[in-house]
Amino acid sequence: MVKVYSYVLDTLADWELGYVTSELNSGRFFKEGDQRLSLRMVSYSKETIHTMGGIAIEPNYLIENIEVSETTVLLLPGAETWSDPKHGAIIEKAKELLQIGGTVCAICGATAALANAGILNDRPHTSNGLGFLEMVSHGYSGQEFYIESPSVVDNNLITASSTGALLWTKQIIEHLGVFQSSTLEFWYDYFSTGDPKYYFALMETLPVNHEN
């Protein structure tokens, strides 16, 4: 089973994880026969964290519990507290996962943490702007690999800006292969445009006995 770990930390940007955790946890649009994923909240301790929106989350896994394998997916959300040294352990875990073929998905402030660790120096990526990374990540020298896009896929690394949560989610789902391609396209079209025709097109891609 694919294990998806979502790192949680104080001031976590709620909206950046909303689409991806909802779809991966519910499995409501998964293609027929696809098993639901194991989604786990992980942190540096099991103390309750509070998101930017004031939601309290109790992590159920510690960083050392993360299974390092090719099928592991690590979600790193934005937050205003990434500069705290206690988050260094999860960045080291991200390095391990990338090296062995696991998947790391970082958005907003989490991309700055990866950049500061030198992870983005030699592979395509994006963030909240090149100037943002240069300002907050002293270990960053990957300017030639920076791409101006809401979200960028480079094999097993998926990075996004603070405004790229929807495209980031689409790319993560596509990487995991849990939606039919037509389902994913209509899902993205509906949530990016709000046009109801895409909602009905989305529903038509699902099995007849599908329960939403």
C-alpha positions, 0 to 999 in steps of 0.5 A, a space after each residue: 500500500 502507498 503510504 502518504 505522510 503529511 507533515 504538520 507544523 504550527 502555522 500550517 497553511 490550511 488551504 494548501 493541503 485541502 484539495 490533496 488530503 481530501 481527495 487522497 483520504 476520501 478516495 471518492 474519485 479513485 478509479 475502480 478497483 484502486 485501493 485507498 491510500 494510507 494518509 498519516 499526519 506526521 510531525 517532530 513530536 505528538 504535541 498538538 499543532 495549530 494551523 494558520 486557520 486555528 485548527 488543532 491537529 494531533 499528529 499520529 506519527 513521528 518523523 522516525 516512523 516514516 517508512 522510507 521506500 519508493 512508494 512513500 509520498 511526503 507532503 510538505 505544506 507551507 507555514 511561517 515556522 519553517 525556519 525553526 531548526 526542529 524541522 531540519 529532521 523532516 528535510 533530511 527525511 525528504 532527502 532520503 526519500 528523493 535519493 531512493 525514489 520516494 516522492 516529495 511534494 512541497 508547497 510555498 514555505 516548504 520549498 524554501 526549506 528544501 532550497 535552503 538545504 540545497 535540494 533544489 540546486 540541481 533540479 527543476 522547481 518552483 516556489 513563491 518567486 525566484 526572489 523569494 528563494 534568494 531572500 529566505 534560503 541562503 543555501 540556494 543556488 538553483 536559479 537556472 533550474 527555477 520555472 515560473 509556474 504555479 506547480 512543477 513536476 521533476 520526476 519524484 519531486 513536485 513543488 508549488 507556489 502558495 497559489 498553486 495548490 490546485 495544480 499541485 494536487 492534480 500533479 500529485 494525483 497524476 503521479 500516483 495514478 489513482 484517478 482515470 485520466 479523464 476523471 482527473 482532467 474534468 476534476 481539475 477543469 471543474 475546480 479551476 473554472 467553476 463551470 458546472 458542465 465539468 462537474 457532470 462530465 466528471 461524474 460521468 467518468 465514475 463507475 455506475 455504482 459509485 457512491 459519492 
